[in-house]
Amino acid sequence: MTPETPHPETSMVLINLRINGRRTTVRLERAFFEGLRAIADREGKTPQELCELVANTEYAGTLTSALRVFVLTYFRRLSDRRPPVEAPDDRPPPPPLLDPRAGRHQEQSARDR
């Protein structure tokens, strides 16, 4: 994945990727790209690996749309797992939401556990 290139008129970021050996470009809002990078850091993956993961799952629509949904869903599930505000800060952080064995997003939400 090449470094992000800011689009001068907007807060959009152009991302050049290789998905299954083919070059493609997605254009994401800066907030979604920063979210993708944060997820990659938390999960021990690169943004390129996450984009490939999303591209190789079934989704309706474009890769850009699927990436937005992935980032939103990830953080919604993470927020569902957070302790209440009054909980002590000495609790360990929740484990990663990506299943490292399967290499894909877990289907079961935290509420179903």
N, C-alpha and C positions, 0 to 999 in steps of 0.2 A: 504494500500500500504506500503510495507516495504521500508526502506531507500534505496537510490540508492547504488549500488555496482559497483565501477569502474572496468572495465575490464582492466587488467594490460597492455596488449599490445597495446591498442587503446584508443581513447577518448570515448568509448562506455559505456553506463550505462545500467545495467540490472535492470528491474523493475518488482517486483512480485505483481500481481493484483488479485482481485476477481471480475470477471465479471459475473453477473447473477448467483452467487453462485459457479462458477467454477474458480479454480485457473489457472492462466496463467502467462506467463512471456513474456515481450517484451524487446527488446534490441534497444535502441535509441542512436544516437549521443548525446554527452553531450550538445551541443548547442540546440538541439530540446528539450531535457529534461528541460533545464533551461528556454526555451521559454514556455513550458507547465506549469512550476511552476509560471512564471510571469503572464500568462493568468489566472491561478487559483487565484493568489493573487488579480489581477485586478477585477475579476468577483465574488470574495467572495465565491469561491468553493475550494475544495481540488483537487490535481492532480488525485486522485482516482475517484472523481466524474466526472471530465472531461473525463477520460479514459472510464468510463461507458457510458457517453453521446455519445462519438464517437463510441464505440462498438455497441450501440443500434440504430445507424443510418445505412442506407443502404450505403455500399461502396463496391467497387471492390478491391479485394486483401486482404492483411493481416491487422491485427490491427496496427501493427507497421507502415505500409505504410499509413494507414488512419490517424494515429496520426501525422505523418510528414506533410501530406497535411493540416490537421486541423490547426496546428501551423503556417505553411506558409500562409495559407489563412487568418487566423485571423490577423496576422501582416500586410499583404498586405492591407486588408480592413482598418485597423487602420491607416496605412500611407496615404491612400487615403483621410482620414477625417482630416488630420492635416492641420492647417493653413499654408500659405506660410511662408518662413523663415523670411521675413521682418515684419510679423505680431507681434503686441505687446504680451508680455509674460503674461499679466494679464487676458487673456482669460481662462475660466474654461476648464478643460480637457473634451474630448468628453465622452458621456455616454458609458457604457459597450456595447459590441457588441453581447453578448448573451442575448436573450430574457428571462428575469427571469420568466415570466409567463409560457412560453412553455418549458423552460429548454433546448432549442436547438439553434443552430446557426441560425441567421436570414438569410433568403434566399436573401433578397434584398441588393445589395451593396450600399455603400454610394453615389456612382455616380448616381444611379437611383432615388434618393430621390429628 
